[in-house]
Amino acid sequence: MERKLMSLPPSTSMPEMEPNGTFSSNNSNGNCTIENFKKDFYPTVYLIIFVWGTLGNGFSIYVFLQSYKKSTSVNVFMLNLAISDFLFTSTLPFRADYYLRGSNWIFGDLACRIMSYSLYVNMYSSIYFLTVLSIVRFLATVHPFRLLHVASIRSAWTLCGIIWILIMAAAVVLLNNGSERKGSAVLCLELNINKIVKLQTMNYVALVIGFLLPFCMLSICYLLIIRALLKVEVPELGLRVSHKKALITIIIALIIFLLCFLPYHILRTLHLLVWKVEICEEKLHKAVVITLALAGANSCLNPLLYYFAGENFKEKLRSTLRKDHLQETKCSIPVCTWLKKETQV
């Protein structure tokens, strides 16, 4: 969706559209500007998401890989979701720096191109991984025998590969344009407002295929799993555990959809519909900025899904922590302590 910002005469209000679909007036002579708001809001929120998301997803990846030989198809989808989140959060310090400098990019053209690309690849890969996870959980509970032939590790990796390829290919248009010098500053994350019709079309495609379709599938899974639970009065222990994990998976996924993705897609679409050069919609501008941050915050909530609904994730986590603790304990003898000091020197 990104396009280079077109230069306008000094007397003309020069709106800019960020990769989140936010238009903001950058005219120093006008009152319609949210540059100060973005400078205060984005760096703080992005750095919080960076710390929490990087630690949570990085450690989750480590736990998943510790017992990969005993992995399941569910954990394969969760591992890919964690990788997507980890790659996205690694770009946030660059975004924070850009807004701290008053929208001045210093990291080069290639890095600028990657910023928006990583945002949308993470957003829509997360949406589809969460949806597939919920469908697999639902089928494993309601139609376990039908799932046997598609629940293998190889099938899970194949489906993950298809999701990665399709989303990365669909978002490749974001790599077409990068940074642009304007005066003493280098702009990044800016779009060409003269292509508003094309942006609206792209938004509708992303809205329907990237959000509404997965959201409808997720909602249907939720309703069907509730119906299945109501039919089973006193399920067996194994079936009860399966139902519980399926319900937890779908509920957490729905919360992430409703909290992180739904507000952003609604406001982005509304903004593109009502936006006009001569009209200042400062409150709407700020609202879209906030919802973009919420969309990025999905990378902080996904580790909760791994902990509460992952296959044996709690046991793997305890085992990993126990091993680390034992290694520290074993190395507490005087010889090990001396070796540590020598190594540090």
N, C-alpha and C positions, 0 to 999 in steps of 0.2 A: 504493500500500500504506500510505501514511501516514495516521494518524488522531490526533486530539488526545488527549493524555494525560489520563485521567480521575483526578480527585482521590480519594484514599483516606484513611481515618482515619490519624492520626499513628502509631497503634500497629501499623498494617499495613505489611508490607514492600511497597514500591511499585516493582515492576519497570517498566522502560521498554524499549520495543522501537524500535531505530533503523531507518532505512530499509533497512539491510542485513540486517534479520532478526535482529539481536542483542538479546537481552534482558539487561539488567544491573540488578542491584538498586541502587537509589539511596537506600536507607535508611541514614542516617548511623549508626543504632544497630546495624546488622548488620555481619557480616563479609563478606557476599557482594556485593562491589562491585568494579568494574573502572574506576571513574571516573578514578583516578590513572593507570592503565595507558593509557586512551584519551587522557588529557591529555598524556602523554609520547610516545605512539606516533603518534597521528594527525597532529599538526602537523608533525612532522619528515618523515614519509613523504609527506604531502600537498604540502609545499613542494618536496620533491625531485621529485616527479612533475610539479608545476606548472612548475618551471624547465625540466626536460628535455623534457616533453611540449609545452609552449608553444613552445620554440625549435625542436624537431624538426618538429612539425607545422606551425607557422607558416612556417618556411622551405620545407617541402615544398609547401605551398599556393602560395607565391611561385614556386617552380620550375615547378609544374604550369601555372600561369597564364601564365608567360613565353612558352610556345609552345603556347597553347591551340588555335590554328588547326590545328596539326599533331597534335592529341591523338588518342588511341584510346579504345575502349570500356573497356579495362582501366584506363587512367589516369583515366577519368571516375569509375569505382568507387573508385579510390584517392583521388582528390580529395575525394569525398564522405566517405570514411572519415577523411581528415585534417581536414576541416571539423568533423565530429562530435567528434573528439578535441580539437581546438582549443577548441571551445565548452565542452566539459566541463572541461578543465584551467583555463579562466578562472574557474571557480567554486571551485576548490580553496583559494585564500587565504581565502575566507569561511568554509569549513569548518574550516580550520586555526585561524582566529581564534576560532571558536565553542568549540572544545575547549581552546584556550589559556586562555580565560576561565572554564573550569570549567563548560562547557555553559550558556553565557549568550549569547543571540542579540541583537545590537544593530543589525542592518541592515534591520529592518522585516519586516512580514508577507509582502509580495509576494516579496521575495528568499528568504525561508524556504521558500515554496511551490516556488520554482524549483529549490532545491537537490536534493531527491530526484528531481524530474522529470528534471533534467539527467543525473543518475547513471544512471537506468534507460534513458533514451532513448539515451545513449551506449553503454551496455553491449550492449543488444540490437540497435541499429543496427550496431555494430561486428561483432557475431556474424553478422549477415546479410550485411553487405558483404563480410566475409572469406569467407563461404560462397559467395556469388555469384561472387566473384573466382576462387575455386578451381574452381568448375564451369565458368566461361568458359574458364579456362586449360586445363582437361581437355578440353573439347569442341574447342577450337582445335587441340589436339594429336592427339586420336583421331578426331574427326569434323569436320575443318575445313570441309567443304562444307556440312554441315548448319548450321553456325554463321553462315554468310555473311549470312543474312537477319535475324539478331538481333544482329549484332555492330556495328551502326551506332552513331554517337554519339547519335542521337535515341533509339534503343531503350534505350541505356544510361542516358540521363537519365530516360527514362520509368520504367524499373525502379527507379532510385534514388528518384524521386519517390514511387512506390508504397510502397517500404520506409519512407521518411520518414513518409508520411501514416499508414500502418498502425501504426507503432510509437509515434508521437506521439499518435495517437488512443487506443491501448491504454493508454498511461501517463497519460492526462489525469486519471484518478481521483486521482493524486498531488497535483493542484493544488487539491483540495477543501478541505484543511485546512492551516493554517500554524502560526505561532508562538502560544504561550500563556504568559501571565504566571503564575508561581508564586512567591509571595513577592517577593523582590528580584530574581529572575532571570527571564529570558524564555527559555522552552524552545523548541527547534526540533529537527527530525529525530527526533521522538518518535511512537510509535504507541500505539493503544489496545489494551491486553492483553485487554480483555473481548471482543474480536472475533477470538479466536484461530482459531476454526473458519473464518471468512471468510478470514483471512490464509493458513491452510493451503490452502484451495481456490485462492486467487490464486497461491500459490506453485507448486502442481501445474500450473496452466495455463502459468505462465511457464517452469517447468522443462521441460515437454514441448514446447511450441511455440517457446519462446524459446531453448532450449539443446539438448535431446536431438535434436530433428528436424534442426537444422542440423549438429550434431556427427555424426550418422549419415551425412548426405549428404557431409560433408567426409571422413569415414573411407572411404566407398565410393569417392569420387574418388581418394583416395590409393591404395587397393588396385588400382583399375582402371588408374591411370597407371603403377604398378609393373608390372602385367601387360603393358601396352603396351610398356614399355621392355624387358622381357625378350624380347618377341617380335621386336624390331628388333635384329638383331645389329650391323650397321654402318650406322647411319642417315646420311643426307645431312647436310651442314653445317647447312642451314636447319632441317631436322627435328630435328637434335641440339640446336640452340639453343632451339627451341620446347619440346622435351621437358624441357630443363634448367630453363627458366623456369617451366614448369608444375609441375615437381617442387619447385623452391625455394618457389614460392608456397604449395603445399599443405603442405609441411613447416613453414614459418614459421607458417602459419595453425594447424596442429595444435599446435605448441609454445605458441602464445598461448592456444588453447583449453585445453590440458592444464595450463598453468601459471597462467593468470589466471582462467578461467571455471569449470573443472571443480571445483576445491577449494571455491570459494564456493558453488556450487549444491548440492554434496553437504552441506556443513556447515550451510547455511541450512535445507535440508530436514530434516536430522537434528535441528537445534535446535528447529524448530517441532514436530517429532514428540514429542520427549522432554521439552519444557519443562513444568514445573509450578511454581506460585507458591512452594510450600513447600520446593522442592529447589534447592540452589545448584549450578550447573554452571559454576564460574568458569573452568576450563580451556577448556571449550567456548565460553564467551563470548569469551575472548581469541582463540581460534582463528578464530572468525567475524570478529572485528575485523581480524585479519591477512589473512584471505582477501578481505575487502572491499577492503583496500588493494591486494592483488594484482590484483583485478578492475579497479581504477582504473589500475593500472600498464600495462594493455594499450595505453594511449595513448603510452607510451614505447617500446614494442616495434614498433608499426606502422611508424614511419619506416624501420626495417630492411627491412621488406617493400618499401617504395617503392624503396630503394636497390638491393637485390639482385634484385628481380623486376619493377620498373616498366619500362614501355616507353620505352627511351632515357633513363631518368631520370639515369643517370650522366653521359651526354653533355650533357643539359640543365643538370645541376648544374655541370659543368666550364665550360660556356659562360657560365652566369650569373656564376660566380666570376671568370671571365676578363674579362667586361664590367665588373664592379665594380672589378677590379684596374686595368683600362685607364683607367677614369674617374678613379681615384685618381692614376694616373701622369700623365695629361694635366693634372691640376690641381696638379701639383707645380711648375709654372713660377712665377716670382715674381709675375706679375699675378694668377694664380689664387689663390696663397697670400694675397695682399693682399685679394682679394675675399672669401675665406673669413673673414679676420679682421674685415673691415668688416661682413659679414653677422652674425657672432657678436656684434659690438658692438650 
